């Protein structure tokens, strides 16, 4: 589906666009109408206990979205929970190390910090003007590296990593790669098998324009048998729920019925903490994103973010986001050069109902503009006119 040729219909899916120029999906995406309708349908189903209602194949939609198999995905409440699921399963030893970056979102660094008390080293790659190269990973990953934990796209600079190359380097040394893809999945066509990552995490609230507290936990199929969940949830037991649940049988037993092998899929790691209503809404969004097509979404967002970068450079502003398509995602961060003017510009944009964000980390940041596939050049031009006035 061509998004540009159908832009009016696409924009009609997002009610907020009728009264705001919304470019803040890196923080939280505007909710789709069909998501709202799906959540209402769920509550109607629950209120009426209508067992004939078709329940959504959300797992299938999630697998399609990231080009995985159904067996490789389960739910998590949010990316932070996914990181805790992974870190709790890792049997790390003194002298081993974990590689992170100084641009990474706090959740994909903070979770590893307690391991320092066990003698595990946290190796942090430092950015240079918002840039980190693949060669920087090559310099720090060694045979004692157990995990490389990074963001597919950095949340302040918009830098996009060559995940395949980094995964290849990590695997040469026996390390696993955890991909925090929160700033990538949705606008970018992420393919977990092509990227070669071992784990991938993404939440629902940002670019996927859904309610909070639903997310995808991906684990490579070949690794499922290598790990055991540290959090036990009785519905992880495959045989107990193959047909009917145990409690409909007279011989149901709270030990014998569940003292059996767990699912041989990602479901063995599911903690049972995601609300069904959130899954119904999340499914509606994922079905829509799949309908649009990954390549179409990525083409549109790279085009519109490129237009923004060009307009910002015309004003002489410093843009931290790389220019090359393969090196950037879709969020664009720029600065006026003065923190106070960045703040005033952000406020001026907000006063004009142009919704962006103010974000900084490790010397990189300023005004962050999250251009999604529903944004247009007119949206960018509105932002540029306000920013131009602030510079005068």
Buried (B, 14 or more C-beta within 10 A) or exposed (E): EEBEEEBEEBBEBBBBBEEBBBBBBBBBBBBBEBBBEBBEBBEEBEEEEEEEEEEBEBBBBBBBBBBBBBBBBBBBBBBBBBBBBBBEBBEBEEEBBBBBBBBBBEBBBEBBEEBEEEEBBBBBBEBEEBBBBBEBBBEBBEEBBBBBBBBBBBBBBBBBBBBBBBBBBBBEBEBBBBBBBBBBBBBBBBBBEEBBBBBBBBBBBBBBBBBBBBBBBBBBBEEBEEBEBEBEBEBBBBBBBEEEEBEEEEEEEEEEBBEEEBBEBBBBBBBEEBBBBBBBBBBBBBBBBBEBBBEBBBBBBBBBBBBBBEBBEEBEBBBBBBEEBEBBBBBBBBBBEEEEBBBEBBEBBBEBEBBBBBBBBBBBBBBBBBBBBBBBEEBBEBBBEBBEEBEE
